[in-house]
Amino acid sequence: MTVALGRRPAPYLLAVAMASNVGSVATITGNPQNMMIGSYSHIPYTQFALALAPVALVGLIVTAALIALFYREEFFGGVRLQTTLPRMTANRALAIRALLATLVLIAASFAGVVLAKAALIIGGLLLLTRRVKSRRVYAEIDWSLLLMFADLFVIVAGAQRALLSPDIIADVGRLHLDQAPVLSALTAVLSNLVSNVPAVLMLKPFVEALKDHDRAWLIIAMASTLAGNFTVLGSVANLIVVQTAAASGVTISFWDYFRVGAPLTIVTLAIGTLWLWL
């Protein structure tokens, strides 16, 4: 797609990154850490969505409002983004098949089917086609990203074994993690120190000691996801957007992201914490 930008593309790309983070709060399948939490907590897909979809909806409204506020000259200055859309060609049969597979996966999720099992089966069926060779699908996989995730799991597992002694777990347990604001703040800080997926792994031993497991896991899901908007390093979605933009000659600096992401994180975390606390 050829894009002729009115002034600068930063606000549009920031919207993509931040909205993807906020929107992924809504369901268990929204992001990797939510899927891990769904596996650990056994919270039904529907219950999870009912609890956190409202947070995602309000968060998306706040996201749009803040980006429009910080970049009001871009949106209200008279110079607008103009695009020249490329001519699209699609294999209708494969498109219909993929759409049906997606609908089946969504239905299976709400029906309580194990997500990993449903995803593997449906993904495997989609690969059984003569129209597109499997190697073309595999070529689209971001192997370096998968390697980074694998490394994170190894590092966090080592840290758990080396650092989380029974005494430390007992000391952290005295921080009143049963209080939503405390657990939310701790999760947000950890998510920005070690990333959100490792943060969930590190918090798992402490959640097991709490009485209301379901609410604790929902708070962690909410806080670890929304905290990803604090800095450009806060989530994988941010890194993907920044790297893709850089490949097209567009630079998003740390400050460009932080000046919007920091207040957005604070506001959305406050909204999500109050929603799950009251």
Summary of the structure (lengths in Angstrom):
residues: 278
radius of gyration: 20.3
end to end distance: 46.1
largest distance: 62.2
contacts: 836
relative contact order: 0.16
helix: 73%
strand: 2%
